Amino acid sequence: MTRKQKRLGLIGLAGLVLGSAVGLVLYGLSSSVTYFQSPSDIAEQQVEVGQRIRLGGLVEDDSLDKSRGSVILFRVTDQAEAIPVSYKGILPDLFREGQGIIAEGHMDEKGVFIADTVLAKHDESYMPKEVYETLKEDGHWMEEEQAASAEQSTKVN
């Protein structure tokens, strides 16, 4: 073998090793990544019991139930479908009905989403990007109503 062939063989081997390492890292991370899904997405797909997912949408009006001790029940909706959610813990201060949230957890056998993390929006005009895009794509996002309510809250203050 010539010197040039040895060098090309070494470069090829290094590329193969590097490609394999990248492939293994991506494969390892794929099982731990959770993707955002709306209630409509979950209703359309068969989500496996115990599969870790992120549920995003609006907290349905008149669905919040804090009467069960440390377990809090509410429903998350995208205005087309609604998913019951059970959460044990302290909710974020900004959590309330009609607000956008992202909850991480899994579905149980009864079709209830068991959340172990709940994230609420941090101010009046913020909504998680995934929730906003899904609502806008589905035609449920009304920018005029949002602007009017923000303007009205400014006048009240």
KOLNUTI-468925 format. One record per residue (C-alpha): residue in one letter; x, y, z; residue number from 1. Coordinates in steps of 0.001 Angstrom, whole numbers. Layout:
SITE   residu        px        py        pz   num
SITE        A         X         Y         Z   NUM
...
***
This chain:
SITE   residu        px        py        pz   num
SITE        M         0         0         0     1
SITE        T      1147      3458      -773     2
SITE        R      1281      6241      1712     3
SITE        K     -1711      7962        68     4
SITE        Q     -3854      4801       342     5
SITE        K     -2966      4399      4039     6
SITE        R     -3954      8013      4706     7
SITE        L     -7303      7596      2872     8
SITE        G     -7992      4366      4760     9
SITE        L     -7301      6089      8086    10
SITE        I     -9573      9031      7188    11
SITE        G    -12326      6621      6132    12
SITE        L    -12007      4646      9376    13
SITE        A    -12107      7867     11450    14
SITE        G    -15238      8974      9556    15
SITE        L    -16903      5616     10199    16
SITE        V    -16097      5742     13922    17
SITE        L    -17333      9348     14189    18
SITE        G    -20544      8539     12282    19
SITE        S    -21205      5530     14511    20
SITE        A    -20676      7625     17652    21
SITE        V    -23103     10303     16434    22
SITE        G    -25656      7625     15534    23
SITE        L    -25420      6029     18982    24
SITE        V    -25827      9399     20733    25
SITE        L    -28903     10278     18665    26
SITE        Y    -30416      6849     19269    27
SITE        G    -29827      7185     23017    28
SITE        L    -31389     10642     23154    29
SITE        S    -34450      9691     21093    30
SITE        S    -35918      7649     23946    31
SITE        S    -35625     10502     26445    32
SITE        V    -37029     13307     24277    33
SITE        T    -40654     14234     24912    34
SITE        Y    -42648     16032     22236    35
SITE        F    -45501     18477     22680    36
SITE        Q    -48942     17133     21750    37
SITE        S    -52316     18857     21808    38
SITE        P    -55459     17124     23117    39
SITE        S    -56581     16624     19487    40
SITE        D    -53280     14903     18666    41
SITE        I    -53715     12550     21616    42
SITE        A    -57338     11809     20677    43
SITE        E    -56327     10967     17085    44
SITE        Q    -53324      8812     18006    45
SITE        Q    -53253      5817     20256    46
SITE        V    -50852      6923     22989    47
SITE        E    -49496      3959     24913    48
SITE        V    -50208      3781     28643    49
SITE        G    -47108      4966     30490    50
SITE        Q    -45521      6624     27427    51
SITE        R    -43956      9925     28491    52
SITE        I    -45369     12913     26581    53
SITE        R    -45894     16657     26873    54
SITE        L    -49493     17862     26757    55
SITE        G    -50131     21481     25834    56
SITE        G    -53219     23611     25567    57
SITE        L    -55536     25828     27580    58
SITE        V    -56912     24998     31021    59
SITE        E    -60628     24505     30393    60
SITE        D    -62956     26932     32183    61
SITE        D    -64810     25503     35222    62
SITE        S    -62698     22330     35216    63
SITE        L    -60331     23024     38122    64
SITE        D    -60998     20735     41131    65
SITE        K    -58828     21167     44239    66
SITE        S    -61188     19306     46572    67
SITE        R    -59202     16037     46610    68
SITE        G    -56435     17076     48989    69
SITE        S    -53034     17242     47352    70
SITE        V    -54328     15896     43994    71
SITE        I    -55534     18607     41618    72
SITE        L    -57808     17741     38700    73
SITE        F    -58407     19905     35620    74
SITE        R    -58943     19562     31887    75
SITE        V    -56638     20775     29103    76
SITE        T    -58281     21737     25822    77
SITE        D    -57371     23018     22391    78
SITE        Q    -61014     24062     21826    79
SITE        A    -61664     20862     19833    80
SITE        E    -60796     18106     22331    81
SITE        A    -60192     18042     26089    82
SITE        I    -58033     15715     28198    83
SITE        P    -58536     15240     31968    84
SITE        V    -55331     15869     33931    85
SITE        S    -54384     14783     37442    86
SITE        Y    -51489     16563     39162    87
SITE        K    -50083     16027     42630    88
SITE        G    -48037     18967     43810    89
SITE        I    -47993     22731     43916    90
SITE        L    -49222     24504     40807    91
SITE        P    -47321     27513     39432    92
SITE        D    -48543     30880     40752    93
SITE        L    -49744     31933     37301    94
SITE        F    -51803     28769     36738    95
SITE        R    -55508     29480     36236    96
SITE        E    -58421     28539     34008    97
SITE        G    -58242     29823     30449    98
SITE        Q    -54427     30044     30468    99
SITE        G    -51950     28173     28304   100
SITE        I    -49948     25406     29971   101
SITE        I    -47590     22557     29170   102
SITE        A    -47806     19444     31355   103
SITE        E    -45301     16578     31297   104
SITE        G    -46344     13082     32275   105
SITE        H    -48127     10003     30928   106
SITE        M    -51584      8612     30193   107
SITE        D    -53113      6018     32509   108
SITE        E    -55490      3150     31657   109
SITE        K    -58587      5331     32219   110
SITE        G    -57517      8003     29741   111
SITE        V    -56426     10479     32430   112
SITE        F    -53151     12328     31922   113
SITE        I    -51003     11942     35050   114
SITE        A    -48795     15036     35155   115
SITE        D    -45605     15273     37171   116
SITE        T    -44676     18763     35896   117
SITE        V    -46944     21695     35030   118
SITE        L    -45596     24854     33389   119
SITE        A    -47752     27985     33116   120
SITE        K    -47231     31063     31009   121
SITE        H    -45278     33842     32697   122
SITE        D    -47176     36970     31646   123
SITE        E    -50382     38067     29918   124
SITE        S    -49075     38020     26366   125
SITE        Y    -46901     34878     26526   126
SITE        M    -48033     31445     25433   127
SITE        P    -45748     28471     24801   128
SITE        K    -44735     28524     21144   129
SITE        E    -46035     25016     20502   130
SITE        V    -49467     25835     21991   131
SITE        Y    -49705     29090     20020   132
SITE        E    -48769     27423     16722   133
SITE        T    -51186     24534     17245   134
SITE        L    -54086     26847     18144   135
SITE        K    -53294     29097     15183   136
SITE        E    -53074     26133     12767   137
SITE        D    -56402     24784     14027   138
SITE        G    -58036     28213     13607   139
SITE        H    -58753     28658     17328   140
SITE        W    -56362     31547     17970   141
SITE        M    -58007     34968     17825   142
SITE        E    -55340     37687     17734   143
SITE        E    -57930     40486     17754   144
SITE        E    -59529     39155     20967   145
SITE        Q    -56094     38787     22573   146
SITE        A    -55135     42366     21643   147
SITE        A    -58480     43716     22903   148
SITE        S    -58177     41923     26264   149
SITE        A    -54581     43160     26698   150
SITE        E    -55695     46704     25872   151
SITE        Q    -58620     46444     28282   152
SITE        S    -56385     45193     31124   153
SITE        T    -54050     48165     30496   154
SITE        K    -56981     50599     30852   155
SITE        V    -58096     48979     34117   156
SITE        N    -54630     49396     35641   157
***
